[in-house]
Amino acid sequence: MRVEVLVFVTVVTTVVSGAADVDPRIARLESAMLRALGMTHRPRPKRGATVPRHMLELYGRQEKLRAAQTSGEPAGCQFPDVTVPGNIVRNFKGKYHNIVDPSPTACSSRGVTFSVSAVAAEEFVRSAELRVPISDDPRVWSAAKAYTVSVYRVLQPSKVASADTLELLQSHVITPFDRDDIKVFNIASAVQHWQRRAEDNHGLLVSVEAVKAEDGTRLESCPHFSLSDAQLFVISTDMQQCKSRDKRSARTVDSSKGPGNICKRRKLYIRFKDVGWDDWIIAPQGYMAYHCSGECPFPLNEHLNGTNHAVIQTLVNSLTPDAVPPACCAPTKWSSISMLYFDNNGDVVLRQYEDMVVDGCGCR
């Protein structure tokens, strides 16, 4: 079967490059495609931008589970992996700054802020984790036998924190068993608050206390325990993208078979490189979207998966062609895809997009 490919390569690439003689119709087409992906403009990630390993692994897990599915789409507009309770996963990089910890026993502290403005007001934040990598540096573990890492929400902006300007979110004791691992802190309450009141986002304070390996006393300084690689991992659900699916017909119809001119599903491969989007879409490189085309002749048989209205319309058209047009070949069933990409803020996002793949066609 012939594979059709999205072909407005040259013109859209011209749009991306910013040429002055852009066809306004093509510019509108690109804008419409970006809006369908929930974006206001084309992301332009920095050269050399990196993708967190756990985001790549999460995307790969979704694709494996999707390929193994035998009962259609997962319920409730969510990823194939039911342990990911939403349809959007964002990985935010923080901006670090110095802040004085009020605790006299702290050996190190850092302030960090995350811009979570990309989390829309209508999204429901289901999970928010601060992921802190634990060093495998021998100097870290020769100096202390254990560390206590605490994460606070900063209630008021200041270079010198005080007890009444901090809200403890979670603490963890870090031991040598945690070295070269990721420690996860639940900060969902803070992110949910910032989502409602962006003006209250004064960031976090991450504080470290350490116990000496030799005598059990507190360390006054722990410079080798790095706090500058922590990242925010947020899972949310955008209910506006969740649509109720047509459940009228439980039968499965292979709409890809039949004579060449009959209504059926045909191949259409979308290659993101061809439209100049491969610099910000990390994965997939493209996908098989399919499309529907062909005739809906009288009489409609079961293979054409026609509605009752389409059957009647086709009958009337066969008797009086000038009175009513024939039924149209159109999609009857869709499925989603997962996309991993850089957003307009340079953060990495894994998102499930509904109705991106045509799974079935019929006469309507």
Beta strands, then each sheet from edge to edge (+ up, - down):
strand 1: 4-5
strand 2: 88-93
strand 3: 95-97
strand 4: 108-113
strand 5: 123-133
strand 6: 144-154
strand 7: 166-174
strand 8: 182-186
strand 9: 204-212
strand 10: 231-238
strand 11: 264-266
strand 12: 268-271
strand 13: 281-283
strand 14: 286-288
strand 15: 291-293
strand 16: 329-342
strand 17: 348-363
sheet 1: 1+ 12+ 14-
sheet 2: 8+ 5- 10+ 2- 17+ 16- 13+
sheet 3: 3+ 4- 9+ 6- 7+
sheet 4: 11+ 15-
end
